Amino acid sequence: MIADSVRAIWCRELQRDDISVDDDFFALGGQSVIMVGIQGAFMEELGVEVPMDQLFLNSTVASISAYIESLGAVAR
């Protein structure tokens, strides 16, 4: 499931293990440098390129997962 993979990436990059699918990236302390790491992980681990503007617009695990699924990505 994409959301599980996205959550795992966020937990790793934000160095937290208590992230829920509805937590806001920026409220968790996220910033652009961390976002770049997440963007790279999406490309490497999920095989999908997520534009930076979509990461800003979809700032929860649930919303960015829905965006990634709309691209036809499949969890690896």
C-alpha positions, -999 to +999 in steps of 0.1 A: +000+000+000+014+034-010+004+051+023+025+026+043+055+033+021+050+070+023+046+069+060+078+049+064+097+074+043+083+103+063+092+086+096+127+080+085+133+115+070+116+133+099+133+110+124+100+102+141+080+071+145+047+086+157+034+100+123-002+093+114-017+096+079-034+129+088-004+146+104+007+178+086+043+177+073+050+213+084+034+208+118+058+179+124+087+202+119+092+195+082+111+220+061+123+222+025+156+204+031+137+174+045+112+176+017+140+172-009+151+140+009+115+128+008+112+137-029+144+117-036+131+087-016+099+087-036+119+085-068+142+058-055+118+037-035+085+042-052+097+049-087+077+081-089+087+117-094+066+140-072+070+177-081+079+200-052+047+220-056+027+188-050+046+181-018+036+216-006+000+212-016-003+176-003+012+180+032-002+148+048+007+112+042-029+106+031-030+134+006+004+128-010-004+091-011-036+098-030-016+120-054+010+093-060-018+067-065-034+090-091-001+087-111-006+050-112+023+042-089+024+008-072+041+002-038+073-018-041 
